[in-house]
């Protein structure tokens, strides 16, 4: 209810509110296979007219003319949320609360005359299921224009619920498990990408770890999938998209499940924890031999004062550098502020600023 009220208020302020039925002016369907559409993310194009979006931060961009816009989505579960950003207005996006199956969502019937930009951005992650994008509906006399220029810089993020943005829009004193409060657009990785004018992929899954997870698969089994919906046999072609920078923010769930819950038996030694991290770094390095890899942790309690987990990561990186001094791999830790739940948007912004400055320095961007 709170999210729906905020969205309605924002739409009224922008003059974007439209009735639930498709207006008569919305007559031209732009199919998803149109070459003027710009896709970002690990997206399954096996059906070109219904590409499958599953990872957070998956997006579709376009430029178009006309006064109206609708989006056609076919959602698996009816649990996903998407931001629809018109003309770069990120403060007041139209938020689609997906219903199951194919639906047409009217975004606006009252845009000003002239060219417009639109971005459809997946806020939620694979555990909410996937969504088939089936195109836009425009005015009868509208047309697509050349898409926005694609950024040349590329960053890929591997992480857990922090990277996904779990609970980041929840109140500080509220629970943070609702899909409506999960907004990857306002997670630190997305902030970093926009700060640096970079295209980014978010390979993240709440509850996941490197050695053990709250779910029944771990990141070394998940990182190479095309689909983010559970542990599956799909395979991503790493040659399709190569990042300049890879950011890894994992081990928060390992720290809870190993040290607090004692769920991994026998209890892994310090050397086993370091080796597990090294093994995952090796998987990433094999795919991206030239990328700068930044090993991040935080800002939840795995980086609290006295925690050993930042040290495990630092030792793993140091050993790799000892083996090959030319290795482009660094560490950076987000400070634990004492706030126990998932970080909220203001914390994501602070973490993003720290990481942005670090990448600027290392990459000379």
C-alpha positions in Angstrom: 0.0 0.0 0.0 2.8 2.4 0.9 4.6 1.8 -2.4 1.4 2.1 -4.5 0.6 5.5 -2.8 4.0 6.8 -3.4 3.9 5.8 -7.1 0.5 7.4 -7.5 1.6 10.6 -5.9 4.7 10.8 -8.1 2.6 10.1 -11.2 0.1 12.8 -10.4 3.0 15.3 -9.9 4.4 14.4 -13.3 1.1 14.2 -15.1 1.9 10.6 -16.0 -1.1 8.9 -14.4 -3.2 6.9 -16.8 -6.3 4.6 -16.4 -5.7 0.9 -16.3 -7.3 0.4 -19.8 -5.2 1.0 -22.9 -6.0 4.4 -24.4 -7.3 4.5 -28.0 -4.1 6.4 -29.0 -1.9 3.4 -28.1 -2.1 1.5 -31.3 1.4 0.8 -32.6 3.1 -2.2 -31.0 7.0 -2.2 -31.1 8.0 -5.8 -31.0 10.9 -6.8 -28.7 13.1 -7.9 -31.6 13.2 -4.4 -33.0 16.8 -3.4 -33.6 16.3 0.1 -32.3 15.9 -1.3 -28.7 18.9 -1.4 -26.5 19.2 -4.3 -24.0 21.6 -4.5 -21.1 22.2 -7.6 -18.9 22.4 -11.3 -19.1 19.2 -11.7 -21.2 18.0 -14.9 -22.9 17.2 -14.0 -26.5 16.3 -17.5 -27.6 12.8 -16.1 -28.3 13.7 -12.8 -30.0 10.2 -11.4 -29.6 10.0 -12.4 -25.9 13.5 -12.1 -24.4 13.7 -13.4 -20.8 14.9 -10.9 -18.2 15.9 -12.5 -14.9 18.9 -10.8 -13.3 18.6 -7.6 -11.4 19.6 -4.5 -13.4 18.5 -6.1 -16.7 17.1 -3.3 -18.8 15.6 -2.1 -22.0 16.2 1.4 -23.4 14.6 3.2 -26.3 13.9 6.6 -27.7 10.5 7.3 -29.2 8.1 10.0 -30.3 4.5 10.5 -29.3 2.5 11.3 -26.2 1.7 7.8 -24.9 3.6 4.7 -23.8 2.7 1.2 -22.6 4.9 -1.8 -21.8 4.0 -5.4 -22.5 5.4 -7.9 -19.9 4.8 -11.6 -19.3 5.9 -12.3 -15.7 6.4 -15.9 -14.4 5.1 -15.4 -10.8 3.7 -11.9 -10.5 6.4 -11.0 -8.0 8.7 -8.8 -10.0 9.0 -5.0 -9.9 10.3 -2.8 -12.7 11.2 0.9 -12.8 10.1 2.7 -16.0 12.1 5.9 -16.3 10.9 8.5 -18.7 13.1 11.2 -20.0 15.8 10.5 -17.3 13.5 11.4 -14.4 15.0 9.0 -11.9 13.3 10.7 -8.9 9.8 9.6 -9.9 9.9 6.4 -11.9 6.7 4.6 -12.9 6.9 1.4 -10.9 5.4 -1.7 -12.4 4.1 -4.2 -9.8 3.9 -7.3 -12.1 0.9 -9.5 -12.3 1.2 -13.1 -13.4 1.2 -13.7 -17.2 1.1 -11.3 -20.1 -0.1 -7.9 -19.2 0.0 -4.4 -20.8 1.0 -1.7 -18.4 0.0 1.8 -19.4 2.8 4.2 -18.3 1.5 7.5 -19.7 -1.0 8.9 -22.1 -0.1 12.6 -21.5 3.5 13.1 -22.5 4.5 16.3 -24.2 5.0 16.3 -27.9 8.5 15.6 -29.0 11.2 12.9 -28.6 11.4 10.9 -25.3 13.6 8.3 -23.7 12.5 5.3 -21.7 14.3 2.7 -19.6 12.7 -0.4 -18.3 14.8 -1.6 -15.3 14.4 -4.9 -13.3 14.5 -3.9 -9.6 14.1 -7.5 -8.3 16.2 -10.6 -8.7 15.9 -14.2 -9.9 14.1 -15.4 -6.8 11.1 -13.4 -7.9 11.2 -15.2 -11.2 11.8 -14.0 -14.7 9.9 -11.8 -17.0 9.5 -11.9 -20.8 9.6 -8.4 -22.4 7.2 -8.4 -25.3 7.5 -4.8 -26.5 6.2 -1.3 -26.2 2.9 0.2 -27.4 3.0 3.7 -28.8 0.7 6.2 -30.5 -0.4 5.2 -34.0 1.8 7.8 -35.6 4.8 7.4 -33.3 8.1 5.9 -34.1 11.3 4.7 -32.5 14.4 6.8 -32.8 18.1 5.8 -32.7 18.7 4.5 -29.1 20.9 6.3 -26.6 24.6 6.0 -27.0 25.8 2.9 -25.1 28.5 3.5 -22.5 31.9 2.2 -23.3 32.9 1.4 -19.7 31.7 -1.9 -18.3 31.5 -3.2 -14.7 30.2 -6.5 -13.5 29.1 -7.2 -9.9 29.0 -10.6 -8.2 27.2 -10.5 -4.8 24.4 -11.5 -2.5 21.4 -9.6 -1.1 23.5 -6.5 -0.5 24.4 -6.2 -4.1 20.8 -7.1 -5.2 19.4 -4.3 -3.0 17.4 -6.4 -0.6 15.3 -4.1 1.7 17.1 -0.9 0.7 13.9 1.0 0.3 12.4 -0.2 3.6 12.2 2.1 6.6 15.2 1.9 8.9 13.0 0.3 11.7 11.1 -2.0 9.4 11.6 -5.6 8.2 13.4 -5.8 4.8 12.2 -9.0 3.1 9.5 -7.5 0.8 10.1 -7.6 -2.9 8.5 -4.1 -3.1 11.4 -2.7 -1.0 14.1 -4.3 -3.1 15.3 -1.9 -5.7 18.5 -2.7 -7.5 18.4 0.7 -9.2 19.2 2.2 -5.8 21.8 -0.4 -4.8 25.5 0.5 -4.6 26.4 -1.2 -7.9 23.9 0.8 -9.9 25.0 4.0 -8.2 28.6 3.3 -9.1 27.7 2.5 -12.7 25.9 5.8 -13.1 28.6 7.7 -11.3 31.1 6.4 -13.8 28.9 6.4 -16.9 29.4 2.7 -17.1 27.2 -0.2 -18.3 26.9 -2.9 -15.6 25.6 -6.4 -15.0 24.5 -7.5 -11.5 25.1 -11.3 -10.9 23.6 -11.3 -7.5 21.3 -13.5 -5.4 20.1 -13.0 -1.9 21.2 -15.7 0.6 24.1 -16.9 -1.5 27.7 -17.6 -0.4 30.9 -19.0 -1.7 31.1 -22.1 0.6 27.6 -22.3 1.9 24.3 -20.5 1.3 20.9 -20.2 3.0 19.6 -21.7 -0.3 20.6 -25.0 -1.9 23.3 -23.6 -4.2 26.5 -21.5 -3.9 27.9 -18.8 -6.1 30.5 -21.1 -7.8 27.5 -23.1 -9.1 25.5 -20.0 -10.1 27.9 -17.4 -11.5 27.9 -18.7 -15.0 24.2 -19.1 -15.6 22.2 -17.3 -18.3 19.0 -17.4 -16.2 19.0 -16.2 -12.6 15.9 -18.3 -11.7 17.3 -20.8 -9.2 20.1 -23.3 -9.9 19.7 -24.4 -13.5 21.6 -25.7 -16.5 21.6 -22.5 -18.6 25.0 -21.2 -19.6 26.0 -17.6 -20.2 28.4 -16.9 -23.1 31.1 -14.9 -21.4 32.5 -13.7 -24.8 29.3 -11.7 -25.4 30.1 -9.0 -22.9 33.5 -8.4 -21.2 33.8 -6.0 -18.2 36.7 -3.7 -17.5 36.1 -4.1 -13.8 34.7 -7.0 -11.8 33.5 -6.3 -8.2 33.0 -9.3 -5.9 31.0 -8.7 -2.7 30.6 -12.2 -1.1 31.2 -14.0 2.2 28.6 -12.2 4.4 26.4 -15.3 4.3 29.4 -17.6 4.8 30.3 -15.7 7.9 26.8 -16.2 9.4 26.3 -19.8 8.4 29.8 -21.0 9.4 30.6 -19.0 12.5 27.1 -18.4 14.0 24.9 -21.2 12.7 27.6 -23.9 12.5 25.9 -25.3 9.5 29.0 -26.3 7.5 30.6 -29.4 9.1 33.3 -30.2 9.7 34.0 -26.5 10.5 36.3 -25.2 7.7 39.7 -24.1 8.8 41.1 -20.7 8.1 43.1 -22.1 5.2 40.0 -23.7 3.7 38.1 -20.4 3.9 41.0 -18.6 2.1 41.3 -21.3 -0.5 37.6 -21.3 -1.2 37.8 -17.6 -2.0 40.9 -18.1 -4.1 39.2 -20.8 -6.1 36.3 -18.5 -6.9 38.6 -15.7 -7.9 40.3 -18.2 -10.3 36.9 -18.9 -11.9 36.4 -15.2 -12.6 39.9 -14.7 -13.7 39.6 -17.5 -16.2 36.7 -15.7 -17.8 38.2 -12.2 -17.7 42.0 -12.4 -18.0 42.5 -8.6 -18.3 39.8 -7.1 -16.0 40.6 -5.3 -12.7 39.0 -7.4 -9.9 38.0 -5.6 -6.7 37.3 -7.8 -3.7 34.7 -6.0 -1.6 33.0 -7.0 1.6 30.3 -5.1 3.6 28.6 -3.1 4.8 26.9 -5.7 7.0 28.4 -7.2 10.1 31.1 -9.3 8.3 33.1 -6.1 8.4 32.4 -5.3 12.1 35.4 -4.6 14.3 37.1 -7.9 15.2 35.7 -9.9 12.3 38.2 -12.3 10.7 36.4 -12.3 7.3 38.1 -9.3 5.7 41.4 -10.9 6.7 40.5 -14.1 4.8 39.8 -12.1 1.7 43.0 -10.0 2.1 45.1 -13.1 2.6 43.5 -14.8 -0.5 44.4 -11.7 -2.6 47.9 -11.5 -1.2 48.6 -15.1 -2.0 47.4 -14.6 -5.6 49.7 -11.6 -6.0 52.6 -13.5 -4.6 52.1 -16.1 -7.2 51.8 -13.4 -9.9 52.9 -9.9 -9.0 51.3 -8.5 -12.2 47.8 -9.7 -11.1 45.3 -6.8 -11.2 43.3 -7.6 -8.1 42.5 -5.3 -5.1 40.6 -5.3 -1.9 38.2 -2.6 -0.5 35.9 -3.0 2.5 32.7 -1.1 3.3 32.6 0.0 7.0 30.0 -1.6 9.3 28.1 1.2 10.9 26.4 -0.9 13.6 23.2 -1.1 11.7 22.3 -4.8 11.7 19.7 -5.2 8.8 20.4 -4.9 5.1 21.8 -1.5 4.2 19.3 1.1 3.2 19.6 3.5 0.2 21.6 6.1 2.2 24.2 3.5 3.1 24.3 2.2 -0.5 25.1 5.8 -1.6 28.0 6.0 0.9 29.4 2.7 -0.2 29.0 3.6 -3.8 30.9 6.9 -3.3 33.8 5.0 -1.7 33.9 2.4 -4.5 33.5 5.0 -7.2 36.5 6.9 -6.0 38.5 3.7 -5.8 37.7 2.7 -9.3 38.5 6.2 -10.6 41.9 6.0 -9.0 42.7 2.5 -10.2 41.3 2.8 -13.7 42.1 6.5 -14.3 38.5 7.1 -15.3 
